[in-house]
């Protein structure tokens, strides 16, 4: 039945704000309990991401995330890229369901721990080690901003092959953090002046 559901029905589910019938009929993994169970199963093995890092990722992708409905944000769409499975076609339906089933902080937690960050790395814990050889709790502000800028196009912001672009993106994230009130203008300015020093060669995640 899954493969025969119409795009019209999917679109209607999104725009009416109701995915219950959709989940009951064809996609049980869209039910709130199923989404929460999947999140909690994965989260059990994660470290707690420092607030600075979470804020960097919010600023990079959607600095209004805390002020508007999560269902209007692009961040749940990243979650929909891997839940329930890569290649599942109805990403906006999944994103909407995730935004309804989880709290904002949980959505962000899932995002920062599972988003692809280049070098074969998924999530900040792996990426922090691959790029800087240290854990997330030891990252400096400008390093967190660099990682936060990667998801949109990892190959375009390679810190060695495309160093200038990586610096530019990092500085943009820092400015967005200041604009959102996560850091001060002075903190942003000081961090933009720091050199971006990464491991040589970069680590590769398994």
Residue, then its C-alpha position, 0 to 999 in steps of 0.5 A: x500500500x505504501x507505494x501507491x499513496x498519492x502525492x495529493x494525499x501526502x500534500x493534503x496531510x502536510x497542509x492540513x496539519x494532519x498526518x494521523x490518517x496517513x500514518x495509520x493507513x500506510x506509514x506507522x513510523x510517522x506516528x508520534x510514539x514511533x518517532x519518539x522511540x526512534x529518537x530515544x533509541x539513538x540518543x541513548x548513545x550520544x553525548x550532550x552537545x554543548x549549548x554553544x555548538x547547538x546554537x551554532x548549528x541553529x544560527x547556520x541553518x535557521x536562526x529563527x528556530x526558537x521563535x517560529x514553529x519547528x514545522x516551518x523550519x528546514x532543520x526537521x528536513x535534515x532529520x527526514x533525510x535519515x528517518x525512517x530510511x534514506x531515500x524515503x520520498x515524502x520528506x516534508x511529511x516526515x519533517x512535519x511529523x517529527x516537528x509535531x512528535x518531538x520538542x525543539x531541543x530533541x529535534x536539534x539534538x537529533x540534528x547535530x548528532x546525525x547530520x552529515x559533516x563530510x569526511x564520512x562523519x555523521x554528527x558533531x562528535x565524530x566530526x569534531x575528532x576528524x577535523x580538530x582531533x578533540x571532543x566537542x566540549x573542547x571546541x572553540x567558538x570559531x571551530x564550532x561555527x565552522x562545523x555548523x556551516x558544513x551541512x549545506x555543502x560539505x565538499x564546498x567548505x573543505x577546510x584545506x582544499x577550499x580554505x577561503x570558502x570555509x573561512x567565509x562560511x565560518x565567519x557568516x555563521x558567527x555573524x548569524x550567531x551574533x544576530x540571533x543573540x547567541x553571542x556578542x558582536x565582540x565575541x563574533x569579531x574576535x572569533x573571525x580573526x582566529x586562524x582555522x587550524x585543522x588536523x593534517x591530514x583530516x581524520x576519516x570517520x568509519 
